[in-house]
Amino acid sequence: MISNRNIRIYYLTQFLEGAVFTLPIIIVFLQARMTLVQVSLIYSWRYLIQRLAELPTGAFADIFGRKTSIRLSFLSFAITYSLLPFANNFIQILLLFTGSGLG
């Protein structure tokens, strides 16, 4: 049985992940390093990676457990967004968004 605490944590993480009010700040940050077309490509790439990795990451969760999968996902997000301020060009940011998409 899923506890109420876990349900609240799930709703909180989903809200914070989908919090689009941070998007304008990220766009301004990324536009300082690349063009708007490149920013669009990076976000498209991230969503493509998310869709392509959905099945393999689901299989990973089935084999190693959901908790392990969720921990690695949060770790991937944490590493990605911690390194983002240090990325200076399109390729570095593309690699970071690939990690974010896998998470």
N, C-alpha and C positions, 0 to 999 in steps of 0.2 A: 504494500500500500504506500502510495506517495504521500509524504507528510505535507501539511500546509506550509511549512517553512520552505520546503523545496519548490513548491508551486510559486510562492512569493519571490524567491530568488530567481526562478526561471522568468517570471514576468518582468522583474527588474532588469535582468540581463538583456532580454529581448527589447525592452524599451530603450535602454541605453545604446544598444547596438544599432537600432533603427532611428536614433535621435537625429533627425535631419536638420535640427537647428544648428548643429555644428558644421554642416556642409558649407555654408558661405565662408566660414573662417578657413576651412581646409582648402577651398578653391583659391582664396586670396593667397594663402601660403604657397600652394603649388604654382600659381601663376607667376610668382617671383622667380621660379626656377625653370618654367617651361611655358609653352604657348597653350592657349585654351583648347586647341585641337589635340595636343598631346595629353592634356588633362582628361579630355573626353575619351581618348583611346585607353588611358590607364584604367579609368573606371569601367569601361567596356570589357577590358581584359580581365579585371578582377571578377566581374560577374560571370564571364565565360569560364574562368577557372573554378569558381564556386559551383557552377552547374556540372562541369566535367568531373570534378572531384567528389561529387555527392555520392555516387555509387561506391568508389573505392574507400572513402572515409566511413561509409556505412558498414562495409565489410570489415574494416579495421575495428570498428566499434563492436561488431559481432564477435570477432576473434579475441580481442584484448579487453573488452568490457567498455561500457558507456562512460564510466567514471574516468577511466584512463584517456579515452577519446576526448572527453570534455576538458580534462586538464591540459592535454596537449594543444587543444584548440585555443584555450585561454592563454597558454604560454606563447603560442604563435602570434596571437594578437598583441600581447604585451611586448614581445621582442620587436615585432614589426613597427608598432607605433612608438616605441622607445628609440628606434634607429632612424625613424623618418626625419627628424630635425637635422640629422647629419648627412642626409642624402643630398647631393648637389646637382645631379643630372638625371636625364630621362631614364637611362638604363638602371641606375641604382633605385630609383623610385618604382620602376616597373618590377624589379625583383622583390622589393618590399611589398608591393601590392599583390604579387603572386603568393607570397607567404601569407598575406592577409586573406586572400581568396581560399587558400588551402585550409586555413583555420576556420 
